[in-house]
Amino acid sequence: MQTDEQLKELVKQKYSEIASQDKAANQASCCGAGGCSTEVYNIMSDDYSHLEGYTPDADLGLGCGLPTQFAKIEPGNTVIDLGSGAGNDCFIARREVGETGKVIGIDFTPAMIERARSNADKLGYNNVEFRQGDIEKMPVGGNVADVVVSNCVLNLVPNKDGVIKEVFRVLKPGGHFSISDIVLDGVLPGKLQEAAEMYAGCVSGAIQKQQYLQLITDNGFKNMMVQKEKAIYIPDDILSHYLSAAEIAAFRAGSSGIYSITVFAEKPCCAPGCC
């Protein structure tokens, strides 16, 4: 089992590679449906192209939901995007906050920050900024965000409880989040759980759905709801990189499931009327 720091270095390496490619290259980056992280992500990703603010150059196909669609973002809001990548969710959020709002993207990978800033410059956006940092310790003050969004990123963070605590810290009283992520119902086969590529692809880092939701309520959030849920199917030709034919058959016959969920929750107000 790799240490937390080794897992973080793995993520930084993989996403530095992805940052140098466009969506089409990511989708074709493995021979057939190979076992690399981009292929796993492409199975999970949703189509953003119908959302206002969508920017093709910022869409690397790295997501498992559409959290900005459900985030109840309003004009003038300050929005923080965790794991902002090339900036896709930030630019969609920017369309919602308008000229009077602000969007802050945080990403762990310098190459992603560089690409996102380049995209923002090309678009001429002066109210979208990108900060390099660890979302377990965000480079943002407390009580600054109206909304936090994130798309398939918490699975890449070993200390998920720490991230939830940070989300609570940076949200204003009465603020809320909408986060898409991968969760499990049942236990993955051991070889998948240990596979580095499947971790970088956001599968082996997933935790049980009930544990995930419990972390949210344990950290003080209220009015939690699952806004969207969909099953994730990993094809046999990807599983075959890690499991034998018999192990794949046993996995298919078992009760374990992999799901993308989008969860909404609110930080309570600190005083009557603050919302």
Secondary structure, DSSP 8 states (H G I E B T S, - for coil): ---HHHHHHHHHHHHHHHHTS-HHHHHTSSSSS-SSHHHHHHHH----TTSTT--GGG--S--SS-HHHHS---TT-EEEEES-TTSHHHHHHHHHH-TT-EEEEEES-HHHHHHHHHHHHHHT-SSEEEEE-BTTB-SS-SS-EEEEEEES-GGG-S-HHHHHHHHHHHEEEEEEEEEEEEEEES---HHHHH-HHHHHTTSTT-EEHHHHHHHHHHTT-EEEEEEEEEE----HHHHTTTS-HHHHHHHHHSS-EEEEEEEEEE---SSTT--
